[in-house]
């Protein structure tokens, strides 16, 4: 694992860039210190497993960014922010 150093803003931008390549809806508000990743519906059946897999990937990646907090609302929506 490579830990991304730099300012909080730089870490957030690097993580945003990484998440932008996922099959998900990424909404950016980096000027306010956060972005969201949401898996589009449907959220039941086999799609829920795919959504959980994407979220697990995001949680694993978040370990690289010491100043970014990863908060999971449910298995298909994730908030990433800096304090």
Secondary structure, 3 states (H helix, E strand, C coil): CCCCCCCHHHHHHHHHHHHCCCCCEEEEEHHHCEEEEECCCCCCCHHHHHHHHHHHHHHHHHCCCCCEEEEEEECCEEEEEEC
